[in-house]
């Protein structure tokens, strides 16, 4: 079985490549970013290219039985790059899949498609409403998936909660950096809201199980941790493990959001709109459909996923800090104005 993984140099793409290699798949990975070849199993075909380029995508998909489409422009990218990568890139994948009669496409969407829901848990049938270019582009890409299902392409759409694990940096590198230095951790609001995360190993295992379902997986599915507590309680478990002296520092939501919107507008903050607008609210999805379809459930709780990720961060601290900041989940993000406030906490 030959599988193409788009977004292959990213955090999820790397984990997918390693997992599917263990399952003896023939693997092709495609990404706009460069690859650290030593991180990938022997025999993986690495193609540096853009999912927006039809010729490149067609070449990468030659002889492929299955596509896991995880490539996406993240919220820190320009709006134009987000829309073109997430929408046009997805259309390229789907159109070529139809033409080449690819057996199965698995599209990695996001729970960002739900915007700021009014009720919880969130079900797959609940309304979608994107916040900002990222959420809007994911909704548009999902609509393309619906269109191509009508053209006989089997498309599984997976909507994961924010996932963490080894090699995950991005906004979590900022959190881990502050914890390592024993700083107070500002949270928007009281921190008593339920906020579901997801361990990347659970996500990868679920994706693998979906590859075995065929047409039974031709639908949309939420996925997140099965066990999670409030933001405050999950962070406190991480603080205990880290033995850093960090504490949760609640900040009134409204004034802090106003400040974050201002710094976001000036491009001085790494926190994007959907993050700070939802950070003080409950955010968790129903796993009923996923568990029933796969006869499976996630293994890791929020706190276990955070601790596992933090362990990796400590073990690779020197290497992480020796690299330039960037705008992907496998690089640290420039802390911007947050770095200034860190001095006083």
N, C-alpha and C positions, 0 to 999 in steps of 0.2 A: 504494500500500500504506500503510495507516494502522496505526501501532504505538503501543501504550501502554507507557510505562516507569514502573513504580512505584519509589518511592525516588528520584525524579527530581532532587531537590535535593542528593543525596549525591554523594560522590566518583565512584562508578561511574556513577550516573545521569547526571551532567553529561557524562562521556566518551561514554556511549551516545548521548545526545541529539545531540552534535556529530558523531559518526561517522555515525549514521543520517541526519542532515540532509545530509551530503555524498553519501549514496547516494540522495538525493531522496525519502526517505520522508516521509509526513505524520506529524507527531509530537505525541503528547499525553504530558505528564509529570504525575505525581501524587505529592505528598509532604505529610506532616504539617508539615514545616518550611517556612519561607518561602524564596522564590527570590530570587537576585540576577539580575534580568532581563537585565542587560547581559552576563552570561556565556553566555547561550543564543542560538542562531542565530535569525534573524528567521523568524517564522511558526510557531514552536513554541507549542503551547497549554499554558499553565501552570495547573494546578489544585491549590490548596492544600487538602488534605483527608486523611482518615484511612482507611487500607485496612480498618480494623475497622468502618467505617460502610458498610453495604450500599448505601444510597441513593447515597452519593458514588461508590462503586466502579462501580455500575451506570451512572451518568451518564458517568463517565470512559471506560467501555468501549463506549459507544454508537458503532457504526460501525467498530469496531476489527477488524482482520484478525489481529493478532499482539499478544501480551502478553509483555513481558519483566518478570518479577516480581522486582525487586531490593530492594524495601522490606523493612527488617528493623530491629527494635530491637536495639541493640548491647549487649555485655556490661556496660557501665557503667550501663545503664538499670535500673529496678526489675524484680524477677523477674516481677511481674504484667504489666508492660508488655511484657516480652520474650515471655512465653507468649501473651498475647492478640494482640500484633501479628504475631508470627511464625507462629502457628498459625491463629488466627481470621481474620487478614488473608488468609492463603494460601487458606483454605477459601472465603472470599468470591470471590477471583479465580477459583478453579476452578469453583465453582458457577455463577457468571455466565457463564464461558466455555462451560460445558456448555449452559446455557439459550440463549445467543446463538449457539451453534455457531461459536465462535472457532476459527480454523484451527490455531493453535499457541500453546502457552504455554511459555515458557522460565523455569524457576525457578532462581534463584541461591541455591544452598545453601552449604555450607562443608565443608572437610576436618575441621572440628571435630567432625563426626559420628563420626569414627573414634576419638575420645577419645585415649588414649595407647596406640598399637598396640605389639604385641610383635615385629613383624617389618616389614621394609621391602624393596622398595617396597610401598606400599599399593595394593591393587587394589580396583576397584569392588565386587567380590564379598566383600571382607573384612567381618568383623563391625563393626557400629556400636555405639558406646557414648558417649553425650554426657557431657561434664564441665560441670556447672553448668547453669543455666537456658538459656543460649544454645545449647549443644550439644544439650541435650534437646529444645528447641523446634524445632531444625532437623531432627532425626530425626522428630519428630511431623509436621512439615510435609511431609517426604518421603513418609511413609506416606500422607498425603492425596493426594499426587501419584500414588502407586501405585493408590489407590482410584479416582481419576478417570480413569486410563488404562483401567480396566475399564468406564468409562462412555463410552468413545469419545472422550475428550479426549486429544489428542497433547501430551504433557508431556516436555520435555527438562529433566533435572535436571543442573545443572553444579555440581561441587564444586571451587571454586578454593582454591589455597593463598593465604596472606596476600599481597595484591597492593599494589603501590606505584606511584607515578607522579606527574605534575603534579597539584597541588591536594590531594595526600594529606598530611594532618597527623595528628591523633590521637596514638598512641604514637610514631609516627615523628618527629613534631615535637619530642618530648622528646629522642630520639636525635640529631636534627640540631642542636638547641639546644646540647647538650653538646659535639658535635664542633666546632661553630663557635667555642665558647669554649675549645677545646683541652683538654677534660677527659678523664680516663681513663674508659673505658666498661666498667662492670662487666658481666661475663657470668656466667650461672649455670653452674658447672662449668668445664671446661677450655677450651670454645670449639672443641673439635676434632670436634664432632658435625656431620653433614651436615644442613642446614636449608634446604629449598627455599622460595623465594618466587615471585613472579609479577609481570610488568609489566602494568599495566592496559591498555595498548594491545594486548598479545597477547590478553588476556581479551576485550576488546571485539571484536576481529577474529574470534575463535573464535565468539562469540555470533552475530555476523552470519552466519558460514558455516553455523551450525546452523539459521538461519532458512530456508535454502535446501534443507534435507534433508527436511522434512516428516516422514512416519512413520518414516523411517530414523533419526531422532534421538529416537525415543520410548523413551528409556533414561536411565541415569545415567552421568555422565562426570567423571573427574578432570581437572584442568588445573593445571599449574605450570610453572615455568621448565624449559627443557630442559638448561641448563647451570648448575650450582651447585657451590660448594665448601663447606668447613667455615665455621661462623659466624666464626671467627677470620680466615680468609683473605679471605672476602668483605668483612668490615669493614675489614681492612687495606688493601684496594684503595680503599675509600671514603676512608680516612684519607689515603692518598697523593694522591688527587685533591684533597681538601679542604686539604691542606697546613696542617693545624691543630695537629699535635703530639699528637693523641689517640692513645691506645694501649689495647689490650684489657687489662682488669684481671680475671683469672679469680678467681672466688669459689667456695669449696666449696659444692656444691649443697645438701646437706641442711640445714646451719644457715641458709643464706640463704632457702631455701624456708619454713622454720619462721617466720622473721622476716616474710617477705612474706605468709604466711597470716595472721599476726597483724595486720599493717597493713591487709590486705584486709578482714578481719573488722571492723576499726574504721573502714573506709571512708576510710583515710588514704593509700591508694596507688592510682594509676591502672592498675596492672597487675592483670589479672583472672586467675582460677585457671588457665584453660587455657593462658595465656601462660607463667606461671612454672612450671607443672608439666611442660611439654613443652620448655622452652627449652634444657635440657641434653641432650636426647635427639635421636637421628636423627629426621627428619621429612621424608619425601619420598614422592611418589605415582608410580605408573606412568602413563605417558602413552600406552602402547601402543594402548589402545582409542580414545582421542581421535585420535591420528595416523592410525590405520587408517581410522576413520570419515570424518574430514574431509580426508584426504590433505594434511595441513598440520602444521606444527610451530612452536612459539614462536620468536620472533626474539631475544629479549633474555635475557641471563644474569642471575643474581642481582645481581652487582656493577654491571652496566650499568643495571639498573632502579633500584638504590639511587642511583647517581651522577646519573642523569637526574632523579630526584625531588629530590635535594639541590640540584642546579643551580636548579631551580624555586624551592626554598625560599630560596636566597640572593637570587635575583632579586626575590622578593616579601617579603623579610624584614620591612621596615617595615610593610607592610600586615598581615602575619601577626601581628606583635606588637601592632598597634593594636587588634586585635579581642579580645573577651571569650573566655575559655576555654569549652568546652562538652563534649558527650558524643557528638559525631559525628566521622566521619573527615575532615570538611572544617574542623574547628576544632582549635585546640591544646587539649590536655588539661591540667587543673590537675596540676602535678607532685607535689603533696602532699608526703609525707615524702621523696620523691626529691629535691625541691628543697633540702631541708636537707642531705642527704648530698652533693649536688653541690658544696657549698662546700669540702669536704675532699678532693676528687679533682681 
